[in-house]
Structure formats: C-alpha cells, structure tokens
C-alpha cells in the first residue's frame, strides 16, 4: 500500500475544514455537499476493518434514510451484517477529522500499526446506495479510496439499506454451514418469498395492503420482490404508492414512515378509505408504520411498539406450543420513546422482560443478541426479531409430539428465514406482520385492541448547539446542560401519568422532545413546554 497514492487520491476528496464530523446514530449524516471527503475516509476505514477481520467483506451504505433529499450519509456494516463495532466508531471519527491529507495518511498508518493490521493482506468491500442523486458522486469517492488501498470492491448500486446488510452477511457466510443466502439481490427476494409461503402454512392474507414507499428505494425494490411472488399462493395484494424515484426532491416529502410517526397522520397526498390497510416505509426501507382510518375515531397508527408486541406475543405462543418454553429465553428491547402502555403490556400481560437502550438500532441489536428470541423495535418502526443459533437449531431438530407442535416448529423455522436477521428491514417486517395477521385472522383494529397507547407527542426542536445536550439513564434524563432536567421534572410533575425527555438527534441538526400523558391535550401541552425549556437551554 502506497502512502503517496492515498495522499494524492485524498486530494481529490477534501473535507470541509473547520467542521467537526461525528459517527452518529447511523454513521455520518449531513448535507450531501459536505460528504465527499468523509466518504473517501470511510472507505479508508473499511479497508482497514476488512483486513483487521482477516479479509472478510465489509459493507458501506450510502444513505440518509428518513432525512430530506438534500442530505446524505455513509455508514459501515460489519461482516455478519450488523452495525460497525462501537470501538471503531471512534477510529472512524478520528480518521474523518484528520486536518490535512498528510495527517490523514499518518493516522491511517498509525491506526494500522496500533491495531496490528497487515496492510499487505487482501481487503474486500461491497457498497450500496439509496436513490439520492448525490449517492452517485459519493460512490466515486469511496471507489477512489478503495483503489488507493488495493481493496477489492463491488458496487451493488441502488439497494435498500437492509439489502446491503443481507448481502454483506451472505458474502461472508457463502459456502459455510451458516450460509445466509444467495449473494445477489434476486437471492434476497427469493429467500423472503419462499419463507413467506412456508410461514403462511396454507393460510391466505385477506384484503388489499397499500404501501407508501416515501418516494424512496423501497418502491422499486418492493415492486421487484412482487415479481418473484405468486399472489395465488398467499393472497397478498399489494398496491405500491409514492414510488416516484425520478424526482429526487419528493423523497420523504410529506410521506413515509417518519412523517406518519411524527405527524400522527397519513401521508399528505393520500386519503385512506375507512378500513383500508396501509403502511409506510422510510427513504431506505428500514422502518415501517401501519395505519388505517377508522370511520368513527379517525386515523389510527400501529408503530414500532405495536409491531414488537404483535411479533413477541405470536412468537411466544408458538414457542409454548412447540414445547420449547423452558429451553429458550425471550426478551424485548425498546428505547425511551416506547409508549409506557406498550412496556406495561409486554411485562405484565406477555410476561416478557423488557430492556431499555439508547436510541439507535446498533444498541438495540446488541442487547437483543443476549436472548434466544430477541425482539427489538424502536417506536419509529425500526427493528427486527433475532433468533439465536440454539433457537434456529431447535426449530429444525426438535422431534414434534403432535401435529400442532409440528406446525409451530415449521412456522418458527420459516419466520427465521422471513425476518431479516441482520438489521431492521421494512419489507421483511411487513411480510412478517401480514403472516401474523393471517395466522390470527386479525384486522388492524383487532391488533390495535391489544392495549391502549398513552397519548404522546414527538417534537423536533432546532437549537443553537445541540451538542450541549448530554443524556444518562438510557437517554431518559439529561445530565447537561445543568439544571435543564430539573426544569423538565418540575413541568412533568404537573401532569397525570406523564413522562417526558429530551435528547440531541444523532442524524439531524436538532433536539427531539418526547412527551406522554393521560390525555391528548396534556401530552401536546407538555411536549410544547419541554420544547420551550430545551430551546431556552440550547444556546
Ligand atoms: C436512524 C437510526 C435509528 C434511529 C433514527 C433516529 O434511523 O438507524 O435507529 O432511531 O436514526 O435517530 P436520532 O433520533 O438520533 O436522529 P434512519 O431510519 O434515519 O436510518
């Protein structure tokens, strides 16, 4: 590897001086104009990471997911398809912030040395990007750093984020007993569709499902999946909506999972007829929201908490029926944004332990790995269900004692293939929800009846300096700025069954405030009051 080659390639991809870049909730994310040098340097880090892990393939995804179209982002995927190990986030931040090209090369070699990385060994990287036009330019920066470091590189072009995670795991497990699937986009569709057939076990999905794709990559990819699917076998009748990827400016605009969750309403351009089943994906198809319009009560949303409780209760029932209850441990992972009623329902009704982690699927995923069945979802619809190797093995090898046990074991085994094991995946999660509703013969209203949410409100607050806000207790409390939390506590005390917290977003230049209370108007009022406190302390 040639130091001069790195320096001269780096000169074509400057960072914007004077800015502090940070590997945030989901990698580096900001206005796309600031990302050229960042992406180049992320390429350098992935080249090191691959060599550190004996030449295993590292994934790089270029996406800003739910953010506006002008933003973009870049994040690293580890060999098993999970997020970059957290210790390496620090290396990424340091490498990206190197002030000059020479210091960048200096830091690169220093890192290789301190981590005992053999730079002459082979390294491999694969990449994908969402539909943002800026992604095409950023890929060039990535390719240049991989060429400068003699790293083998495959560009999979436009993909959903979960597809890139899937491919990364497939490449690294190909030809091993843990093979995750065929290393291709088609392999992804075939795996999901085949698992869908098996999981339904002859049942039919009833009624049309309209899917708002946020005008992002999920639209064309969902349409592609449907080409591999025979509706006669499943009853699945999907109408793809908001799939305009030719006008980049409409991405996530007044539609998509983030809009639905934060506004608590259907996308601006659709009017769901009463009773119609709807769901929304976000810009890179890793988040999912379900909803319908009730003729009497209006819009009703089934968010990540609801998807988690639906999945947990269904899978726990199957585990019991399969006679595996004493053998496998189930846990559910949430963040502070989870509605208090959902936590209560899981702990008291489903009798499943709940763990709370900071925001970011990387934290939830990690916590879920300590269970045999780890159900994790953020309220914003990002999540999945992880099965341990022991669990997957038990589903396949346990000798059934009755037809009901056989049915449960085969359904569980199919779910293990249907549910993306690498990361939250809106398309896979949507198929899982459809399977569960078909098994239970439930409408969205039946699903919504399981418990009643506390009214809640999520507010985005723009502040002078979001970095002033630091949290503790899994983000449920602020440690900084001093006295800010005391003021929040004082306000919260004035409301019944109330809870509120504030934190700096790791993907947007803003703070977020969450509030829940006994009534809609109290939740709104509390959120606004806490937002005013945050604004006042925000510099
Ligand atoms: C990303 C992360 C999610 C997180 C969300 C918001 O989602 O993957 O885990 O919940 O950002 O994070 P924050 O509140 O820190 O801005 P996405 O869908 O944008 O990639």
Boltz pocket constraint, residues with backbone or C-beta under 6 A from the ligand:
constraints:
  - pocket:
      binder: B
      contacts: [[A, 25], [A, 26], [A, 64], [A, 65], [A, 66], [A, 67], [A, 282], [A, 286], [A, 287], [A, 359], [A, 360], [A, 361], [A, 362], [A, 378], [A, 380], [A, 382], [A, 504], [A, 505], [A, 506], [A, 507], [A, 508], [A, 512]]
      max_distance: 6.0
